Amino acid sequence: MTAGTPALPAVGTEAPAFSLPATSGENITLSSFRGQKHVLLAFFPAAFTPVCTSEMCAFSDEFDRFVADDVQVLPISVDTMDALTRFRDQHHMKVELLSDATKVVAQQYGVLWADGKIANRAYFLIDKTGTVRWAHAEQHPGLSRQNEEIFAVIKSVTA
């Protein structure tokens, strides 16, 4: 991680608030899901890279399963909106991708990597009250969690 980057938000604390532009053309605000859905924030390093492509396509492939579990998946990277829109369209993704080009949200969540050039791959499950229920950052951006592990965490938190 980058020197001066805050630690991951602790489990049991309120998730840092944010509003980011999405590939839908709208701004997505974390607080808009409060009382409505659980939220899985999934920070990823860069569009068009092999691990990120595989992970985002897996989220898209199991989009309906996340919806059935009352979970909104919000993938976030520091890529530009233009790059994320091309990435999403090229792979026909169902998930909307969020652009943190200013890197403010990645810094708030303690996931800046490579001297602040990218966000590390990290996951935060936030419940309907806005509380962080699970936080996991990979040891390096080339690693990722499989959806089955994420679904097990969702079940343990929402059951």
Number of C-alpha atoms within 10 A of each C-alpha: 19 15 10 9 17 15 12 18 20 15 16 13 12 15 23 14 12 14 16 18 19 22 21 12 11 12 14 19 14 18 16 11 18 16 11 14 19 27 24 22 19 23 29 28 23 23 21 16 12 10 18 21 17 13 18 22 18 14 22 20 15 14 17 13 13 21 13 10 14 16 24 21 21 20 21 27 26 25 23 16 19 10 15 23 21 14 20 21 12 10 13 12 18 16 21 23 28 29 25 24 17 12 18 14 23 26 21 18 24 21 27 27 20 13 11 17 13 23 29 27 27 27 23 24 26 29 25 18 15 23 21 22 22 19 17 15 20 14 12 13 20 14 14 18 14 11 14 9 10 16 15 11 15 23 11 10 14 14 6
